[in-house]
Amino acid sequence: MGDIVLISITGKDQKGLTARISTILAQYRVSILDIGQAVIHEHISLGMLVDIPCPQDFSLMFKDLIFEGHKMGLAVDVVPVDPNEYEAWVQTQDKERRIITVMGRDITTAQISAVSSVITDHTLNIDSITRMSGRRSLKRPLEPPMACIQFAVSGTPRSIPEMKGRFIHISQDLGIDISFHEDNIYRKNRKLVVFDMDSTLIQAEVIDELAKLAGVGDQVAQITESAMRGEIDFKESFRRRVALLKGLKEKDIKGLARTLPLTDGAGLVTRTLKGLGYKLAILSGGFTFVGNYLKEILGFDYVFANTLEIENGEVTGRVSGEIVDGQKKAELLRELAKKENLSIQQTIAVGDGANDLPMISIAGLGVAFNAKPIVREKAANTISTMGLDGLLFLLGIHEREIPDPDSIK
């Protein structure tokens, strides 16, 4: 090992910059130990940590870099690095790593200040900050707007529950979503995504819509809300609600699925993920007649939901087969992962209610979407300020890689 130096180059970006700088370094047989570059509004920040094999070449190399920088209108700074400090820095590469995603309709300095303060207080180091959303035009703003940045951090938090609690308060106070998960081998190797259906893929609770048709809307809505808050066992509450539908005509429920509005971003996220080779499943405490319709129009691979029993053209007030509750969803997720030859860490689960917590908690990436308070408090990843397509940002997909929504039918 020769001399280790850190070269920092800043100024207006221009074509050939990296080539010209690296050509100078090549003349001195310099080895690159680390390199990073960022360009913001046509201004570049280029950093190189290099090993100069012949220490006597340092002054000549430094002079050549300064001269080249002057010709290009760039600021060049070269700082010697102590070998022991370098070795200590190398050892930190084995630290835990996490990705913290901040999403909202707008990202402000107050939000960044609050999030970065939590990171600092938990003795984590910010290794990089990446903008995931596209560049925003002030003359032709997006409607609705969306913004996302990701922090890559290293280190071990003092207390993950305390850190999570502070993020929840910041989210509520400043109107953003903050999610954090481990940056491990599975992060970019997840291949199965399971979604809840009611109030996740669609903006409705199907059983409530059926209850309106049956004239028992208020009674069923009360039981539904209580169940989603986790106050009543799901299976018991489900049986009570379905029993109230007895006598509903089969002809009255035909076509209901086509009237239910999709959640904003549902079509975009499913078609993007399918295009990337993901397997998609619906795991729902709702009904198969809606799930199968969504499978047809959105391209899902699997649907597991409840089958409403019908005899002689009327609803009996019962369901056929086992009720799909929270524990069943978790069981189905494990079965699907095994069927697809995947680790459970390669799965993603998205839902909004208390009965989604079992699958959210065991998935490699569990996401609470527009969730009830009890779910938001227990999930490390939340989406509340934008549509379901916010999931793509959590997966590390940049906005430029997402198809134009107008191309999604």
C-alpha positions in Angstrom: 0.0 0.0 0.0 1.2 3.5 -0.9 -0.4 6.8 0.0 -4.1 6.9 0.5 -5.8 10.2 -0.5 -9.4 11.4 -0.9 -10.0 13.4 -4.1 -13.1 15.7 -4.1 -14.2 17.4 -7.3 -17.1 19.9 -7.4 -18.5 22.3 -9.9 -20.6 22.5 -13.1 -21.1 19.1 -14.7 -19.7 18.6 -18.2 -19.2 15.8 -20.6 -15.9 13.9 -20.3 -15.2 15.0 -16.8 -14.7 11.6 -15.3 -12.7 10.4 -18.3 -10.3 13.3 -18.0 -9.8 13.0 -14.3 -9.3 9.2 -14.4 -6.9 9.5 -17.3 -4.6 11.6 -15.1 -4.8 9.1 -12.3 -4.1 6.2 -14.6 -0.8 7.8 -15.5 0.3 7.3 -11.9 -1.1 3.7 -11.7 -3.6 4.7 -9.0 -6.0 2.2 -7.6 -9.6 3.1 -6.7 -10.6 2.2 -3.2 -14.0 3.9 -3.3 -15.8 6.2 -5.7 -19.1 8.1 -5.7 -20.8 10.7 -7.8 -23.9 12.8 -7.6 -25.3 15.4 -9.9 -27.9 18.0 -8.7 -29.1 20.6 -11.1 -26.1 20.2 -13.5 -23.6 20.5 -10.7 -21.4 17.5 -9.9 -19.8 16.2 -6.7 -17.3 13.5 -7.5 -15.3 11.7 -4.8 -12.5 9.2 -5.2 -10.6 7.4 -2.4 -7.4 6.2 -4.1 -4.2 4.4 -3.3 -1.0 5.9 -4.9 1.5 3.1 -5.2 4.5 5.5 -5.4 4.3 8.2 -2.7 6.8 10.4 -4.5 4.1 10.8 -7.3 1.7 12.5 -5.0 2.9 16.1 -5.6 3.0 15.6 -9.4 -0.5 14.0 -9.4 -1.8 16.8 -7.2 -0.4 19.5 -9.6 -1.9 17.8 -12.7 -5.4 17.5 -11.0 -5.4 21.1 -9.9 -4.4 22.3 -13.4 -7.0 20.1 -15.1 -9.6 21.3 -12.6 -8.7 24.9 -13.4 -9.2 24.4 -17.1 -12.6 22.8 -16.5 -13.7 25.4 -13.9 -13.8 22.8 -11.1 -12.8 22.9 -7.5 -10.4 20.1 -6.7 -9.4 19.1 -3.2 -7.0 16.3 -2.3 -6.7 15.2 1.3 -4.3 12.5 2.7 -6.0 9.7 4.7 -4.3 7.9 7.5 -4.0 4.2 6.8 -5.2 3.2 10.3 -8.2 5.4 9.8 -8.9 3.8 6.5 -8.7 0.3 8.0 -11.1 1.4 10.8 -13.5 2.7 8.2 -13.3 -0.6 6.2 -14.4 -2.5 9.3 -17.6 -0.4 9.6 -18.8 -2.0 6.3 -20.0 -5.0 8.3 -22.5 -2.9 10.3 -26.2 -3.4 10.0 -27.8 -1.5 7.1 -31.3 -0.2 6.7 -33.3 1.7 4.1 -35.5 4.5 5.4 -38.1 5.7 2.8 -39.8 9.0 3.1 -42.9 9.5 0.9 -45.4 12.3 0.6 -47.1 14.7 -1.7 -44.2 17.1 -1.0 -40.9 16.7 0.8 -39.8 19.7 3.0 -36.7 20.6 4.8 -38.7 20.4 8.1 -39.4 16.7 7.3 -35.8 16.0 6.4 -34.6 17.7 9.6 -37.0 15.6 11.7 -36.1 12.3 10.1 -32.3 12.9 10.1 -32.5 14.0 13.7 -33.9 10.6 14.7 -31.2 8.9 12.6 -28.5 10.8 14.4 -30.1 10.2 17.9 -30.0 6.5 17.2 -26.2 6.7 16.4 -26.8 5.7 12.7 -24.7 7.0 9.9 -26.3 8.3 6.6 -24.3 6.6 3.8 -26.4 8.0 0.9 -29.6 9.8 0.1 -31.4 9.0 -3.2 -34.3 10.7 -4.8 -36.8 8.1 -6.0 -39.4 10.4 -7.5 -38.9 12.3 -10.7 -37.8 15.8 -11.1 -40.7 18.1 -10.5 -41.8 20.9 -12.8 -43.0 24.0 -11.1 -44.8 25.2 -14.2 -46.5 21.9 -14.9 -46.9 20.2 -11.6 -48.1 16.6 -11.3 -51.7 16.1 -10.1 -51.7 14.6 -7.6 -48.0 15.4 -6.8 -45.8 12.7 -5.2 -42.3 12.8 -3.8 -40.0 10.2 -2.3 -36.4 10.0 -1.1 -34.5 7.1 0.5 -31.8 7.2 3.2 -29.3 4.3 3.2 -28.1 4.1 6.8 -25.6 1.9 8.7 -25.3 1.0 12.4 -27.4 -0.5 15.1 -30.3 1.6 16.4 -30.3 2.1 20.2 -34.0 1.1 20.3 -36.0 0.1 17.2 -39.4 0.4 19.0 -38.4 3.9 20.2 -37.1 4.9 16.7 -40.3 3.6 15.2 -42.5 5.5 17.6 -40.7 8.7 16.8 -41.2 8.1 13.1 -44.9 7.5 13.7 -45.2 10.9 15.5 -43.3 12.7 12.7 -45.6 11.0 10.1 -48.7 12.3 11.9 -47.4 15.7 12.6 -45.8 16.5 9.2 -48.0 14.5 6.8 -45.5 12.0 5.4 -45.0 8.2 5.3 -41.8 6.9 6.9 -40.8 3.3 6.4 -37.7 1.4 7.4 -36.5 -2.1 6.7 -33.2 -4.0 6.6 -31.0 -3.7 3.6 -30.2 -7.4 3.1 -29.8 -9.9 0.4 -33.6 -10.3 0.1 -34.4 -6.6 -0.4 -34.0 -6.8 -4.2 -34.9 -10.5 -4.5 -38.5 -10.5 -3.4 -40.9 -12.2 -5.9 -44.3 -12.7 -4.3 -46.7 -10.0 -3.3 -49.9 -10.7 -1.5 -52.7 -8.0 -1.1 -55.7 -7.7 1.1 -58.7 -6.8 -1.1 -61.3 -4.7 0.7 -60.1 -1.1 1.4 -56.7 -2.1 -0.1 -57.1 -3.0 -3.7 -60.6 -1.6 -3.8 -62.1 1.4 -2.1 -64.9 -0.5 -0.4 -65.8 -3.2 2.0 -67.7 -5.7 -0.1 -69.8 -7.1 2.8 -71.0 -3.5 3.5 -72.0 -3.1 -0.1 -73.9 -6.4 0.0 -75.5 -5.3 3.3 -76.8 -2.1 1.6 -78.5 -4.3 -1.1 -80.0 -6.4 1.7 -81.2 -3.4 3.6 -79.1 -4.2 6.7 -76.3 -1.7 6.0 -76.1 0.0 9.4 -76.1 -3.3 11.4 -73.3 -4.8 9.3 -71.2 -1.6 9.2 -71.1 -1.5 13.0 -69.8 -5.1 13.2 -67.3 -4.4 10.4 -65.8 -1.4 12.1 -65.5 -3.2 15.4 -63.8 -6.2 13.7 -61.3 -4.0 11.8 -60.4 -2.3 15.0 -59.6 -5.7 16.5 -62.4 -5.6 19.1 -64.2 -8.7 17.9 -62.8 -12.1 16.7 -62.9 -11.9 12.9 -64.5 -15.3 12.3 -67.3 -14.6 14.8 -68.0 -11.1 13.4 -67.9 -12.5 9.8 -70.5 -15.1 10.6 -72.7 -12.5 12.2 -72.5 -10.2 9.2 -73.0 -12.9 6.6 -76.0 -14.2 8.5 -77.6 -10.8 8.0 -77.4 -11.2 4.2 -79.8 -14.2 4.2 -82.4 -13.9 1.5 -80.4 -11.5 -0.7 -81.1 -12.4 -4.4 -78.3 -13.8 -6.5 -79.3 -11.5 -9.4 -78.8 -8.5 -7.2 -75.2 -9.2 -6.5 -74.2 -10.0 -10.1 -72.4 -7.1 -11.5 -71.5 -5.6 -8.1 -67.8 -6.2 -8.6 -67.7 -4.0 -11.6 -69.1 -1.0 -9.7 -66.5 -1.1 -6.9 -63.8 1.6 -7.4 -60.2 0.5 -7.6 -57.8 2.1 -5.2 -55.6 4.8 -6.7 -52.5 3.2 -8.2 -53.8 -0.4 -8.0 -53.6 -1.0 -11.7 -50.2 0.6 -12.0 -48.6 -1.3 -9.2 -50.0 -4.7 -10.2 -49.0 -4.4 -13.9 -45.6 -3.0 -13.1 -44.9 -5.9 -10.7 -46.2 -8.4 -13.2 -44.0 -7.0 -15.8 -41.0 -7.4 -13.5 -41.8 -11.1 -12.9 -43.5 -10.9 -9.5 -46.2 -13.4 -8.6 -49.3 -11.7 -7.2 -52.0 -13.0 -4.9 -55.2 -11.8 -3.2 -55.6 -13.0 0.4 -59.0 -11.6 1.5 -61.6 -12.0 4.1 -64.0 -10.7 1.4 -65.6 -12.8 -1.3 -64.4 -14.8 -4.3 -66.8 -13.2 -6.8 -65.0 -9.9 -6.4 -61.5 -11.4 -6.1 -61.9 -13.4 -9.3 -63.0 -10.3 -11.1 -59.9 -8.4 -9.9 -57.8 -11.5 -11.0 -59.2 -11.1 -14.5 -58.7 -7.3 -14.9 -55.4 -6.9 -12.9 -53.6 -10.2 -13.7 -53.4 -11.8 -10.3 -52.0 -15.3 -10.1 -53.9 -16.5 -7.0 -57.1 -15.6 -5.2 -58.1 -16.9 -1.8 -61.3 -15.5 -0.3 -64.6 -16.6 1.1 -67.3 -18.2 -1.1 -70.8 -16.8 -0.4 -73.2 -19.8 -0.3 -76.2 -19.5 -2.6 -79.1 -21.9 -2.9 -82.1 -21.5 -5.1 -81.0 -18.1 -6.3 -80.7 -16.7 -2.7 -77.9 -16.1 -0.2 -78.2 -18.7 2.6 -76.4 -16.5 5.2 -73.5 -18.9 5.3 -70.1 -19.3 3.4 -68.8 -22.5 1.8 -65.6 -23.9 3.2 -63.1 -22.4 5.8 -63.4 -18.7 6.6 -60.3 -16.7 5.5 -59.3 -14.8 8.7 -56.0 -13.3 9.8 -54.3 -16.6 10.7 -55.5 -18.2 7.5 -53.9 -15.4 5.5 -50.6 -16.0 7.2 -50.9 -19.7 6.6 -51.7 -19.1 2.9 -48.7 -16.8 2.6 -46.4 -19.5 3.8 -48.0 -22.1 1.5 -47.7 -19.8 -1.5 -44.0 -19.0 -0.7 -43.4 -22.8 -0.5 -45.2 -23.4 -3.8 -43.1 -20.7 -5.5 -39.9 -22.1 -4.0 -39.3 -18.8 -2.1 -38.2 -18.0 1.4 -40.7 -16.1 3.5 -38.2 -13.3 3.4 -38.8 -13.0 -0.3 -42.5 -12.1 0.2 -44.4 -8.8 0.6 -47.7 -8.4 2.3 -50.0 -5.4 2.0 -53.2 -4.7 4.0 -55.1 -2.3 6.1 -57.0 -4.1 8.9 -56.2 -6.0 12.1 -56.8 -9.3 10.3 -53.9 -8.5 8.0 -51.4 -8.2 10.8 -50.5 -11.9 10.9 -49.4 -11.9 7.3 -47.8 -8.5 7.5 -45.7 -9.5 10.5 -44.2 -12.7 8.9 -43.6 -11.3 5.4 -40.1 -10.2 4.4 -41.7 -6.7 3.8 -45.0 -6.0 5.5 -46.8 -2.8 4.5 -49.8 -1.2 6.2 -51.8 0.7 3.5 -54.2 3.4 4.6 -54.4 1.3 7.7 -56.3 1.5 11.0 -54.3 2.9 13.9 -53.7 -0.5 15.5 -52.1 -1.7 12.2 -50.0 1.4 11.6 -48.5 1.1 15.1 -47.4 -2.5 14.6 -46.2 -2.2 11.0 -42.7 -0.9 10.2 -43.7 0.2 6.7 -46.8 2.4 6.0 -48.4 4.1 3.0 -51.0 6.7 3.8 -50.2 9.8 1.8 -50.3 8.4 -1.7 -51.8 5.6 -3.7 -51.0 1.9 -3.7 -48.3 2.6 -6.3 -46.2 4.0 -3.4 -45.3 0.4 -2.8 -43.0 0.6 -5.9 -40.9 3.2 -4.1 -40.5 0.9 -1.1 -39.2 -1.7 -3.4 -36.5 0.6 -4.6 -38.1 1.3 -8.0 -37.4 4.8 -9.3 -40.2 6.8 -10.8 -38.5 6.8 -14.2 -38.7 3.0 -14.2 -42.5 3.0 -13.7 -44.7 2.8 -16.8 -46.7 5.9 -17.7 -50.1 5.6 -16.0 -51.8 6.6 -19.3 -50.4 3.4 -20.8 -52.1 1.3 -18.1 -55.6 0.3 -19.1 
